[in-house]
C-alpha cells in the first residue's frame, strides 16, 4: 500500500487488492456484505468468497479498479479506518480467512487445520523467515502497529530518513547472499513502515526522500520475486519502483529502476524488452554509473539471447567502458545496486557462453565463477547452468546433464527457486534429440520439474 496526492488530500493506494483489503474497506465503510456488494455492483457471494479466502483471493483487474475508485472517493475517516484495519490484520494470524478471527482457513483442495497457523506479519509460514510466533508475538505486533500509527503522524525526521536509507543499502547487500524468502519478509516489513509514513503529510523534501526509499525497496522486492519465479509480481513491483523514482525525479534513481527491471526479461518474456529498458536506463545518465554499467551489460546479454552477435559484442564494449568509467565505486559495489568486477564478469561470461568461441566462453565462465565467495551462491549457479546449456547445444548431453544436476543438487533448498529450475529446464531444451534418452538426462528432468522449495513455501 502506498500514498498518492489528489488535490490537497493524501489518497491511499493499494498495489494489489485481495480479500483482506476488500474486507477492510467494507468494514471501514460500516457496510454489511450485501450492502457492500450492491454498492460495488457485484454479487454478494463474490464478496463473501473474497473475504473467506483472504490474501489468497486474487481479484480481477476490473474489480481492483472499482475498489481503487471507491477508496479514492471515500472520505478521510473511512480511509483512516481502512488503514487501521489493515494494520490490525497484519498483526493477526495471516493464515485465517478474516481480519484476525483466529479460525482455520477453509481453502479448496487443502485440509482444514485444527488451529490457527503461525505466519509472519506478511503471510509467510513460520520457519521460512522472521515470524510472529504464538500469542506473545501477535500481541507484540499489535502494540507496535498502534505506535507506528502515532509515529507516522509526526514529521519524518532527518535521522529517521537516514535510518531508512541505511536499511535499504543493507538489504541491497544482503539480497546477494541470503535466501529470497527471508529477504522478501524483511523488505515487505520495511516497505510497510515507509508506506505508513508516506500516508501522512510531511515536508516536500521529506516526502521525496520517502519515495526514494520506496523506490529502492520496491526494486529489491521485485528482484526477489523474480528469483522466486513470480514474474507477474516482480513486474508489478518494478512498476511501483519506477513510478516512485519518477516522482523523485533523480536521474540516477530512475536509471537504476529501469536497469533492474530490464533483468526480468532476461529470464521471463521477450529479451527485446530488456534492450528497450536498458537503453532507457542509459539515457537517464550523462556519465557512467553503476546503473548504466548494469544496463549496458544486460543489454549485451539480451542481444546474445536474441542471437545478434554483432550487437552483443558492441554492447559488451560499451559495458566495459561504463564499468571502468563509473564514478561511484563504493562499498555498495557488491550489492544489487552496485556494479562490481564480479558482476561485470558475470554478464560478460553469460553473453560469451552464447556467442563466443568455446575457448573464449569457457575462460570467461571460469573467470566469473572464481570471483565469488562461498556465501554467494546464486550468480555462480547461473553461470554453471549456462555452461551446461552450452555443452548441451554443442552435442555433449551427458556432461551437460551431469553438470546441471550436480549444480542444482548442491544448491541449498532455500535458494533453489523457480529461476534456477527454469535455467535447468533451459538446459534440457538445448539437448539434441538423440541425447534425451540417457539416464543422466532423465534424472535432470525429474529434478527440474519439481516445484522449488521456496515457491512451495509461498503457497502453503
C-alpha distance (Angstrom), angle and dihedral (degrees) to the residues before:
residue distance angle dihedral
X1 . . .
X2 3.81 . .
X3 3.77 139.5 .
X4 3.77 132.4 -109.7
X5 3.79 133.6 -177.6
X6 3.80 122.9 -111.2
X7 3.77 111.0 176.5
X8 3.78 104.8 -49.9
X9 3.81 96.5 -27.9
X10 3.78 129.3 91.4
X11 3.81 109.6 -123.7
X12 3.79 120.4 -156.1
X13 3.82 113.9 -129.0
X14 3.80 124.8 -158.0
X15 3.84 114.3 -153.9
X16 3.81 92.7 -155.9
X17 3.79 128.0 2.3
X18 3.79 120.3 -135.2
X19 3.79 132.3 167.5
X20 3.81 89.8 -84.1
X21 3.81 93.9 60.3
X22 3.82 92.5 40.8
X23 3.80 91.3 54.7
X24 3.80 91.6 46.3
X25 3.81 90.1 53.8
X26 3.82 92.4 47.6
X27 3.79 92.7 50.1
X28 3.80 91.3 43.8
X29 3.84 88.3 56.4
X30 3.85 90.6 48.2
X31 3.81 92.0 -124.0
X32 3.78 133.2 143.5
X33 3.79 119.6 -124.3
X34 3.81 91.0 -101.6
X35 3.81 93.2 47.7
X36 3.81 92.2 47.4
X37 3.81 92.2 49.0
X38 3.81 91.6 50.6
X39 3.81 89.9 46.0
X40 3.83 91.0 54.9
X41 3.80 94.7 38.7
X42 3.81 95.2 -118.8
X43 3.80 135.7 117.7
X44 3.80 114.3 -82.8
X45 3.82 88.9 -134.0
X46 3.81 87.9 61.9
X47 3.80 91.7 54.4
X48 3.81 90.7 48.3
X49 3.81 89.9 50.3
X50 3.82 92.4 50.8
X51 3.78 92.6 51.0
X52 3.79 94.4 44.1
X53 3.82 91.6 53.4
X54 3.80 94.3 41.6
X55 3.80 113.6 -177.3
X56 3.81 90.2 1.2
X57 3.80 90.6 68.1
X58 3.81 111.3 99.7
X59 3.81 108.0 -160.9
X60 3.78 122.1 -152.0
X61 3.80 116.2 -103.2
X62 3.82 90.9 -115.2
X63 3.80 89.9 54.8
X64 3.80 91.2 46.9
X65 3.80 89.8 53.2
X66 3.83 89.9 52.3
X67 3.81 90.2 51.8
X68 3.83 91.2 46.0
X69 3.80 90.9 55.2
X70 3.80 93.1 44.1
X71 3.81 92.5 51.4
X72 3.80 92.6 45.9
X73 3.82 90.7 52.4
X74 3.80 93.5 48.2
X75 3.77 119.0 105.7
X76 3.81 122.7 -107.6
X77 3.81 94.1 -97.4
X78 3.80 92.0 55.9
X79 3.81 91.7 47.6
X80 3.81 91.4 49.2
X81 3.81 91.5 50.4
X82 3.82 89.5 46.3
X83 3.82 91.7 55.4
X84 3.79 92.5 45.2
X85 3.82 92.5 50.1
X86 3.79 90.4 50.5
X87 3.78 91.7 50.3
X88 3.78 91.5 48.8
X89 3.80 90.4 50.5
X90 3.82 91.7 52.0
X91 3.78 89.9 58.2
X92 3.80 91.5 49.4
X93 3.79 128.9 73.0
X94 3.82 105.0 -62.7
X95 3.79 90.9 -162.5
X96 3.80 92.5 70.3
X97 3.74 124.4 89.7
X98 3.80 97.1 -123.9
X99 3.76 137.4 43.0
X100 3.78 98.9 -67.4
X101 3.79 98.7 -43.7
X102 3.81 92.4 146.2
X103 3.82 94.6 -133.6
X104 3.81 126.1 130.8
X105 3.80 115.7 -93.7
X106 3.79 115.9 -112.8
X107 3.82 101.5 -147.3
X108 3.82 116.8 173.3
X109 3.77 111.2 -109.7
X110 3.79 94.5 15.8
X111 3.82 129.4 92.5
X112 3.77 116.6 -107.2
X113 3.79 109.7 -109.1
X114 3.79 120.1 -123.4
X115 3.77 93.0 -128.2
X116 3.79 142.3 1.0
X117 3.79 113.0 -58.2
X118 3.79 118.2 -133.2
X119 3.79 113.9 -116.0
X120 3.75 134.9 169.7
X121 3.79 119.7 -103.7
X122 3.80 89.5 -89.2
X123 3.79 99.1 44.3
X124 3.82 106.0 -93.3
X125 3.81 116.4 138.1
X126 3.78 119.5 -106.2
X127 3.80 112.3 -87.7
X128 3.82 92.9 32.3
X129 3.78 95.1 84.3
X130 3.81 141.4 -33.6
X131 3.82 104.1 -28.7
X132 3.79 139.6 179.2
X133 3.81 103.1 -115.2
X134 3.79 120.5 -160.9
X135 3.77 132.3 -28.8
X136 3.80 94.0 -47.3
X137 3.79 92.4 56.8
X138 3.80 92.5 47.5
X139 3.81 92.6 49.2
X140 3.79 89.8 48.2
X141 3.80 91.2 52.7
X142 3.82 92.3 46.7
X143 3.80 93.0 52.9
X144 3.80 92.5 44.4
X145 3.80 92.3 51.6
X146 3.80 90.8 50.8
X147 3.79 89.6 54.1
X148 3.81 90.4 45.3
X149 3.80 88.7 58.0
X150 3.79 90.3 54.7
X151 3.79 95.2 43.1
X152 3.80 91.9 48.7
X153 3.80 90.0 62.2
X154 3.81 91.2 59.3
X155 3.81 119.9 83.6
X156 3.80 113.5 -85.6
X157 3.80 105.4 -109.2
X158 3.79 125.5 -143.6
X159 3.81 89.5 -114.9
X160 3.81 90.9 53.8
X161 3.81 92.1 49.8
X162 3.81 91.4 46.0
X163 3.81 88.2 53.5
X164 3.80 91.0 53.5
X165 3.81 91.0 49.4
X166 3.80 90.0 52.6
X167 3.79 92.0 48.7
X168 3.80 92.1 51.3
X169 3.82 90.5 51.1
X170 3.81 90.5 48.5
X171 3.81 91.8 49.9
X172 3.80 90.6 49.2
X173 3.80 89.6 56.2
X174 3.81 95.1 42.6
X175 3.81 93.5 49.6
X176 3.80 88.1 69.6
X177 3.80 93.9 62.4
X178 3.83 111.8 16.7
X179 3.83 125.9 82.4
X180 3.81 112.8 -89.4
X181 3.81 96.2 -122.6
X182 3.80 90.9 55.9
X183 3.79 90.2 49.4
X184 3.81 95.0 46.4
X185 3.80 90.8 53.4
X186 3.82 91.4 50.2
X187 3.79 94.0 44.4
X188 3.79 95.1 48.1
X189 3.79 90.2 49.6
X190 3.79 92.0 54.0
X191 3.80 91.9 42.1
X192 3.80 88.3 55.5
X193 3.80 90.2 55.0
X194 3.80 92.5 48.8
X195 3.79 90.7 46.2
X196 3.80 90.1 52.7
X197 3.79 92.4 50.5
X198 3.80 92.5 45.9
X199 3.82 91.3 52.4
X200 3.82 88.9 70.5
X201 3.75 128.1 61.9
X202 3.80 121.3 -93.3
X203 3.76 135.7 161.7
X204 3.85 112.0 -65.2
X205 3.80 92.8 -111.0
X206 3.81 91.4 51.4
X207 3.82 90.8 48.4
X208 3.80 90.7 53.2
X209 3.80 90.7 51.0
X210 3.81 90.1 50.1
X211 3.80 90.5 51.6
X212 3.80 89.8 49.3
X213 3.81 89.6 53.4
X214 3.80 89.7 47.2
X215 3.81 90.0 51.7
X216 3.80 91.4 52.1
X217 3.80 94.3 47.2
X218 3.81 92.7 45.1
X219 3.82 91.2 51.8
X220 3.80 90.7 51.4
X221 3.80 92.6 47.4
X222 3.81 89.1 49.8
X223 3.81 90.7 51.0
X224 3.81 92.1 51.4
X225 3.81 91.5 46.7
X226 3.80 87.8 54.1
X227 3.80 91.0 52.1
X228 3.80 89.6 49.3
X229 3.80 89.7 55.9
X230 3.82 96.8 -108.7
X231 3.83 103.7 126.5
X232 3.83 97.0 166.1
X233 3.81 91.9 53.4
X234 3.78 89.7 43.8
X235 3.80 93.0 54.2
X236 3.81 91.3 47.0
X237 3.81 90.2 56.4
X238 3.82 91.3 44.8
X239 3.80 88.3 54.8
X240 3.81 89.6 52.8
X241 3.80 90.8 48.2
X242 3.81 93.4 50.9
X243 3.81 92.5 46.8
X244 3.80 91.8 51.3
X245 3.81 91.5 46.3
X246 3.80 90.7 50.8
X247 3.80 90.4 53.2
X248 3.81 89.1 53.1
X249 3.80 91.1 47.4
X250 3.81 95.9 -151.0
X251 3.84 107.9 146.6
X252 3.82 92.6 -151.6
X253 3.82 91.1 53.8
X254 3.80 91.5 44.5
X255 3.81 90.8 51.0
X256 3.80 91.0 49.4
X257 3.80 94.7 51.7
X258 3.82 90.7 50.8
X259 3.80 95.6 45.9
X260 3.82 91.5 50.7
X261 3.80 90.8 46.5
X262 3.82 88.5 52.7
X263 3.82 89.1 62.8
X264 3.80 91.9 65.8
X265 3.80 93.8 66.3
X266 3.78 92.3 51.9
X267 3.80 86.9 69.5
X268 3.80 104.5 24.9
X269 3.77 127.5 31.1
X270 3.79 131.1 -7.7
X271 3.83 117.1 -11.1
X272 3.81 87.5 -152.1
X273 3.80 85.1 73.7
X274 3.81 87.8 57.3
X275 3.80 89.2 57.1
X276 3.81 91.5 52.2
X277 3.82 94.1 48.9
X278 3.81 93.0 43.1
X279 3.78 91.9 52.7
X280 3.79 90.4 46.0
X281 3.81 89.3 53.2
X282 3.80 92.7 50.6
X283 3.81 91.0 50.0
X284 3.81 91.3 62.6
X285 3.81 95.7 62.9
X286 3.79 128.5 66.2
X287 3.82 93.1 -164.2
X288 3.82 135.4 32.6
X289 3.80 114.9 -76.8
X290 3.77 135.7 165.0
X291 3.81 88.8 -97.0
X292 3.80 94.9 52.0
X293 3.81 91.7 44.8
X294 3.80 89.7 52.4
X295 3.80 90.4 46.6
X296 3.81 92.4 52.7
X297 3.80 91.7 47.2
X298 3.80 94.7 50.1
X299 3.79 89.2 45.5
X300 3.80 88.9 57.0
X301 3.79 91.7 50.1
X302 3.81 90.6 47.1
X303 3.81 90.0 55.2
X304 3.80 89.0 51.1
X305 3.82 89.0 52.9
X306 3.79 89.7 50.4
X307 3.82 90.7 48.3
X308 3.81 96.7 -116.9
X309 3.80 100.3 138.7
X310 3.80 97.5 176.3
X311 3.81 94.4 50.5
X312 3.81 89.0 45.6
X313 3.81 92.4 54.7
X314 3.80 91.4 46.8
X315 3.82 92.2 49.4
X316 3.81 90.3 49.0
X317 3.79 89.3 56.6
X318 3.80 90.5 50.3
X319 3.80 90.4 47.9
X320 3.82 91.1 51.9
X321 3.80 90.3 51.5
X322 3.80 90.6 47.6
X323 3.81 92.5 48.0
X324 3.78 95.9 50.0
X325 3.80 92.4 40.1
X326 3.82 100.2 46.7
X327 3.77 112.2 126.5
X328 3.80 104.3 -150.5
X329 3.81 106.6 57.6
X330 3.81 98.7 162.2
X331 3.76 142.2 151.7
X332 3.81 86.5 -78.0
X333 3.80 92.0 64.6
X334 3.82 89.6 103.8
X335 3.80 92.6 52.5
X336 3.79 131.7 91.4
X337 3.81 87.0 -97.0
X338 3.79 95.6 50.1
X339 3.77 134.4 74.9
X340 3.78 110.3 -141.8
X341 3.78 129.8 173.6
X342 3.78 91.8 -96.0
X343 3.81 91.0 52.6
X344 3.79 90.2 50.3
X345 3.81 90.8 49.9
X346 3.81 89.6 46.0
X347 3.82 94.1 59.9
X348 3.79 93.4 36.5
X349 3.80 91.0 54.6
X350 3.80 92.6 46.5
X351 3.79 91.2 52.8
X352 3.81 94.4 45.5
X353 3.80 91.9 47.7
X354 3.79 85.2 65.8
X355 3.82 104.1 35.8
X356 3.83 105.9 17.6
X357 3.78 131.9 89.2
X358 3.80 117.7 -91.6
X359 3.80 93.1 -103.1
X360 3.79 92.8 44.7
X361 3.82 92.7 47.7
X362 3.81 95.9 47.8
X363 3.80 92.5 46.7
X364 3.82 91.8 49.6
X365 3.83 91.5 49.0
X366 3.80 92.4 49.4
X367 3.81 91.8 49.3
X368 3.81 91.9 50.3
X369 3.81 96.3 46.9
X370 3.81 92.0 48.0
X371 3.83 91.0 59.8
X372 3.81 96.0 64.0
X373 3.82 125.5 91.4
X374 3.82 118.4 -134.6
X375 3.82 94.5 -102.2
X376 3.83 92.9 60.8
X377 3.79 106.6 75.5
X378 3.81 107.3 155.6
X379 3.80 104.8 71.7
X380 3.83 96.4 41.0
X381 3.81 88.9 51.0
X382 3.79 91.0 53.3
X383 3.81 92.5 50.1
X384 3.80 91.4 49.5
X385 3.80 91.1 49.8
X386 3.81 89.1 49.8
X387 3.80 87.9 52.5
X388 3.82 89.2 51.1
X389 3.78 89.2 51.3
X390 3.80 89.7 52.0
X391 3.81 90.0 51.6
X392 3.81 91.2 49.3
X393 3.79 94.6 49.7
X394 3.82 89.6 46.9
X395 3.80 90.8 59.1
X396 3.82 100.9 -98.2
X397 3.82 102.4 116.8
X398 3.80 97.7 159.2
X399 3.80 95.8 55.5
X400 3.81 90.4 40.7
X401 3.80 93.5 52.2
X402 3.80 92.8 43.7
X403 3.80 93.1 50.5
X404 3.82 94.6 45.5
X405 3.81 93.4 46.8
X406 3.81 92.5 47.9
X407 3.80 92.5 48.9
X408 3.80 94.0 49.1
X409 3.80 93.0 44.6
X410 3.81 91.7 51.5
X411 3.80 91.7 49.6
X412 3.85 108.7 101.3
X413 3.83 111.1 -109.3
X414 3.80 92.5 -118.3
X415 3.82 88.8 58.5
X416 3.81 96.6 41.5
X417 3.78 96.2 100.8
X418 3.78 136.9 157.8
X419 3.80 93.7 -87.1
X420 3.82 93.1 60.4
X421 3.79 94.4 43.4
X422 3.81 88.6 50.7
X423 3.82 88.3 53.6
X424 3.80 88.3 51.2
X425 3.80 89.8 52.5
X426 3.79 88.2 50.7
X427 3.80 87.7 58.2
X428 3.80 89.6 52.7
X429 3.80 91.7 49.1
X430 3.81 89.6 54.9
X431 3.81 93.0 55.4
X432 3.82 116.4 113.4
X433 3.79 111.8 -113.5
X434 3.80 92.9 -114.1
X435 3.80 92.2 56.0
X436 3.78 99.1 53.1
X437 3.81 95.9 86.5
X438 3.81 95.6 62.1
X439 3.79 116.5 114.9
X440 3.83 92.1 -122.8
X441 3.78 90.5 54.7
X442 3.82 92.1 49.0
X443 3.81 89.7 50.8
X444 3.80 90.9 51.9
X445 3.79 90.1 49.1
X446 3.80 91.5 52.9
X447 3.80 89.8 49.5
X448 3.81 98.3 50.5
X449 3.81 96.6 42.3
X450 3.81 92.4 62.6
X451 3.80 118.2 95.3
X452 3.77 112.1 -101.2
X453 3.84 115.3 -105.9
X454 3.81 91.3 -124.9
X455 3.81 93.7 49.6
X456 3.80 90.7 46.9
X457 3.82 89.3 54.4
X458 3.80 89.9 56.8
X459 3.81 91.9 58.0
X460 3.80 98.2 45.2
